[in-house]
């Protein structure tokens, strides 16, 4: 219930001060939690990147290089058909041969590379992929939630008018 001993402008200034303090507290808490989640996400993404490194086992490394040479020799359409088949069959070494290394060395077309990466990671490190995906989704949802909280507070309380009233009173 509104304090009837105060004028309408005084109630607005008091409400704005209270809401600003509450919002600032929530933002500080959010930023701390967000920083920890971003650090966890960075670690999870590092695990995913490490999973896409070329094989270190000499036998697999030799086969990996042969697959890359074969893929490199194919026209793009044939290469995509072979990669789609590898994706459908769970041929992780062929997928890895196409996506390993920096983007400019990729043997997969740019528009399809992400799908092949996701398929490879889902087959080889599904828990790490799921963890990274959930963290990314949670960060986005939390950021959206904070934006909605700010928008709702700004809709309910006229902060610029309250600031102007307070400045004129001092």
N, C-alpha and C positions, 0 to 999 in steps of 0.2 A: 504494500500500500504506500502511496506517495506521502511524503512528509508535508503536511499542510501548513507547517510553520515557515516553509521556504517558498520563495517565489518560483514561478515556472523556470526562469533562466537559472536560478540557483540549483534547482533540482536537475536540470539538464547538465550543468557543470559537474555536479556530484556524481551523477550516473556515468558521465563520460570518464571521469577520473577512475571510478571503480572498474569500469569495463576495460579501460586501457591497462590498468595494473593487472587485471586477470588475464588479458590477452598477452601482455608481455611475459608473464609467468609461463603461460602455455607455450609461447614461442621459444623461450629459453629451454624448457623441458624438451620440446620437439627437436630443437637443434642438437641437443646432446644425444638424444636417441637416434636422430637421423645420421649423425656423424658415426656412431657405432655401427649402424646398419650399413652405411656406405663402406666402412672398413671391412665388414664381413662380406659385402658384395664384391669388393675388390679382391679379397682372398679367394672367394668362390670362383670368380672369373679367371684368376691366375691358375687355379686347378684345372679349369676347362681348357685354358690355353696350353697347359702342360700336357693334357691328354691328347692334344692334336699335334704333338711333336713327332717327327719321324721316328720310326722304331730304332732301338739301339742294339737289338739282337742281330748279329751279323747275317743270319739267314733271312730274317724278315727285312732287314735293311736292303739286302741284294734284291729280293723280290719286289720291295717297295720301289726301288729305282727302275727295275724292269717295267713295272706297271706304269710308272710316270712316263717312261720313254714311249711305251705303247700308246698311252693316252695322248701324248704330245704329237704322235704321228697321225692320229685320226682327225678327219674333218670335224668341225664343231657338232654337227648334227649326229654323227656316229658316236662321238664322245658323250654327248648328252644321253643318247639311248643306252650306252654302256653304263653310265653312271646311274640312270634311272633303274636299270636292271640290278646293279649292285645295291642300290638303296632298298629295292623290293626284297632282295635275297639276304640282306644283312651282311654284305661283303664289305666289312669294315676296312680292310687293308686297301681296297680299291678306292673307297670313299676318302680315306686318309691321304692316299697318293694324290688325289685331285685337290684336296683343300689344304694340305700342309703348307706351311710357310706363309710369307706375306701375301697380301691380296694380289699384287702385281705378278706373282709367280704361280698363282692358282691356275689349275687346268680346268676349272669349272667356270662357266659363264657367270658374270657378276650377279645377274638376277636370280640365279639358281644356287649360288654358293652357300647362302645362309641355310637353305633347306637341307643341303647335303651335310653341313656342319651339325645342324640340329639332329639329323638322323644318325650321324656317327656318334655324337655325344649321348643320344638317347640309348644307343646300343651298347656303348662302352662304359659310360659313367652316369647312369640315369639319376642316381641320388644327387650327385653334384649339380647336374643340369637342373633338376627339380628345385634344389635349394637356391640356386642362383635366380631362377625364374620367379620363385616365390618372394625372394628378397626384393627383386626389381619391382614386382607387382605391389608389394607392401609399401615400398618407398613411394611409388606413384600414388597409391591410394591415400597414404598419410599426407603427402604434399597437397593433394586435391582437397582432403578434409580440412587442412589448415586454411587453405584459400577460401573454402566455403564458410568456415567459422569467421574469418575476417569479413567476408562479404555480408554475412548475416548480421554481424555486430554493426557494420557500417550502415546497414539498412535500418536497423532499430534505433541507432543513436546518431545524431547529427554532430559528429566530432568537430568538423570545421566551425560550426556555429558555437559550440561549447568553448573551443579555443579562443574564438573572437570575443566572446562574453568575458572569459577569464582575463584576457589581455586588456580589455577596456576597463575592467574593474580594478586592475592593479596600477 
